[in-house]
Amino acid sequence: MGACCSGRSIKNSTKQNILKLEDKPKLSEKEILFLLNRTNYDRSEIEEWFSEFMKDCPSGKLNKKYFLKQYKKFNPNSKPEKLCDHVFRAFDQDKNGYIDFQEFLISINLTSTNSNYRKKLEWLFNFYDIDGNGTIDKDEFRTIVESIYKVLDIKHKHNSDQIEQNVNEMFQKIDTDKSKSISIDEFISACTIDKYLIDLLVPSV
């Protein structure tokens, strides 16, 4: 009797484990092909990223609060709230208030050292284009620069006049047609000609 019950218990346990494996979220073939075409990752890397993403976000949705929490975990001494708002906005491509896995991996790929340079610049342009109207004005430019300075704790080393001077110099260098706004073509052209600009526009944070 005991052996029978034990066997039945093992059978039920095995069945439950199989059901758990079947319930485990998986990427569809269509989703994998989409990411293979838009990132530099291979199939196994995509699946590994997905597994880690789902561990942290079982719902498949990364919200801004958790995004900030994770950033603070890796940068405990920084004050990233404002900058994280803008990074989150750039990751959240469809502007629905959360980052899904495809948005996450595409943005991670674009900000990596191995990404296509032009695609990286396009992502960076969208990062600075706060209102999403296709151009960057001086206020948007200043907002992002100040957010970066705050995270890097640079602000205490520069007074407001110095920060404004830095903003003006960089903005004028990129705004070649002097229209008081930066187009994506101006942005990409300036950063391609002078790659030192990238270090100024997005230092390691």
C-alpha positions in Angstrom: 0.0 0.0 0.0 2.8 2.4 1.0 4.7 1.6 -2.2 1.6 2.2 -4.2 1.0 5.6 -2.6 4.7 6.5 -3.0 4.6 5.6 -6.7 1.4 7.6 -7.2 3.0 10.6 -5.4 6.1 10.4 -7.6 3.9 10.2 -10.7 1.9 13.3 -9.6 5.0 15.2 -8.8 6.6 14.4 -12.2 3.3 15.5 -13.9 3.3 18.8 -12.0 7.0 19.4 -12.9 6.1 18.8 -16.6 3.2 21.2 -16.4 5.5 23.8 -14.8 7.9 23.5 -17.7 5.1 23.8 -20.2 3.8 26.9 -18.5 7.2 28.5 -18.5 7.1 31.6 -20.8 8.8 31.2 -24.1 9.6 33.4 -27.1 7.8 32.5 -30.3 9.8 31.7 -33.4 8.5 35.0 -34.9 9.8 37.0 -31.9 13.2 35.3 -32.0 13.5 36.0 -35.8 12.5 39.7 -35.1 15.3 40.1 -32.5 17.8 38.2 -34.7 17.2 40.8 -37.4 17.4 43.8 -35.1 20.2 43.0 -32.7 23.7 41.5 -32.8 22.7 38.6 -30.5 22.4 35.0 -31.6 19.5 32.7 -30.7 21.0 31.3 -27.5 22.0 34.7 -26.3 18.4 36.0 -26.9 16.9 33.1 -25.0 19.4 33.6 -22.2 18.5 37.3 -22.0 14.8 36.4 -22.1 15.2 33.9 -19.2 16.9 36.5 -17.0 14.3 39.2 -18.0 11.4 37.0 -17.0 13.0 36.1 -13.7 13.1 39.8 -12.8 9.8 40.6 -14.5 7.5 37.6 -14.5 4.7 39.7 -16.1 6.9 40.4 -19.0 6.5 44.2 -18.2 9.3 46.3 -16.7 7.8 49.4 -15.1 9.6 52.6 -14.3 9.6 52.0 -10.5 11.4 48.7 -10.9 13.7 50.1 -13.6 14.9 52.8 -11.1 15.3 50.3 -8.3 17.6 48.1 -10.5 19.6 51.2 -11.6 20.1 52.2 -8.0 21.3 48.6 -7.1 24.2 49.0 -9.6 24.8 52.7 -8.8 24.1 53.1 -5.1 25.8 56.4 -4.7 24.2 58.2 -7.6 21.0 60.2 -7.8 19.5 58.8 -11.0 15.8 59.7 -10.7 15.7 62.3 -13.4 18.1 60.5 -15.8 16.2 57.2 -15.3 13.0 58.9 -16.4 14.6 59.8 -19.7 16.4 56.5 -20.2 13.1 54.7 -19.5 11.3 56.9 -22.0 14.0 56.0 -24.7 13.6 52.3 -23.9 9.8 52.5 -24.0 9.5 52.8 -27.7 5.7 52.5 -28.0 5.2 54.8 -25.0 2.7 52.5 -23.2 4.3 53.0 -19.7 6.3 49.8 -19.5 9.2 48.1 -21.3 8.6 44.7 -22.8 11.4 42.2 -23.6 11.7 43.3 -27.3 12.1 46.9 -26.4 14.5 46.0 -23.6 16.8 43.9 -25.7 16.8 46.2 -28.7 17.8 49.2 -26.5 20.4 47.1 -24.7 21.9 46.2 -28.0 21.8 49.8 -29.3 23.7 51.0 -26.2 26.3 48.3 -26.3 29.8 48.8 -27.8 29.0 46.3 -30.6 26.0 48.0 -32.0 25.7 49.7 -35.4 27.0 53.3 -34.9 24.3 55.1 -36.8 21.6 53.1 -34.9 23.2 54.0 -31.6 23.2 57.7 -32.6 19.5 57.4 -33.5 18.7 56.0 -30.1 20.8 58.7 -28.4 18.9 61.4 -30.4 15.6 60.0 -29.2 17.0 60.0 -25.7 17.6 63.8 -25.9 14.4 64.5 -27.9 12.2 64.6 -24.7 8.9 65.6 -26.4 9.4 63.3 -29.3 8.8 65.9 -32.0 11.8 65.0 -34.1 14.1 67.9 -33.0 16.1 68.8 -29.9 15.7 72.3 -28.6 18.0 74.0 -26.1 15.8 73.3 -23.1 15.7 69.6 -23.8 19.4 69.5 -24.4 20.1 71.3 -21.1 17.7 69.0 -19.2 19.5 65.8 -20.3 23.0 67.3 -19.7 22.0 68.4 -16.2 20.5 65.0 -15.4 23.7 63.3 -16.5 25.8 65.8 -14.4 23.6 65.0 -11.4 24.1 61.3 -11.7 27.8 61.6 -12.1 28.0 64.1 -9.3 29.6 66.6 -11.6 27.3 69.4 -10.7 29.1 70.3 -7.5 32.3 70.9 -9.5 30.5 73.2 -12.0 28.5 76.3 -11.1 25.3 77.0 -13.1 27.2 79.4 -15.4 29.8 76.8 -16.3 27.1 74.2 -17.0 25.2 76.7 -19.2 28.4 77.5 -21.1 29.0 73.7 -21.7 25.5 73.3 -22.9 25.8 76.3 -25.3 29.1 75.2 -26.7 27.9 71.7 -27.5 24.5 72.8 -28.8 26.1 75.4 -31.1 28.5 72.8 -32.4 25.7 70.4 -33.4 23.1 73.0 -34.5 25.0 73.8 -37.8 22.1 75.6 -39.5 21.6 77.9 -36.5 17.9 77.1 -36.4 17.9 76.9 -32.5 16.9 73.2 -32.8 18.9 70.1 -33.7 17.6 67.7 -36.4 18.5 64.0 -36.4 20.7 64.6 -39.5 22.7 67.4 -37.7 23.0 65.2 -34.6 24.3 62.2 -36.5 26.6 64.3 -38.7 28.2 66.1 -35.8 28.7 63.0 -33.8 30.2 61.2 -36.8 32.6 64.0 -37.6 33.6 64.5 -33.9 33.3 61.2 -32.0 34.5 63.0 -28.9 31.0 64.5 -28.7 29.6 61.1 -27.8 31.7 61.1 -24.6 30.3 64.5 -23.8 26.7 63.7 -24.6 26.5 60.3 -22.9 29.4 59.6 -20.5 29.5 56.3 -18.8 26.8 56.2 -16.2 
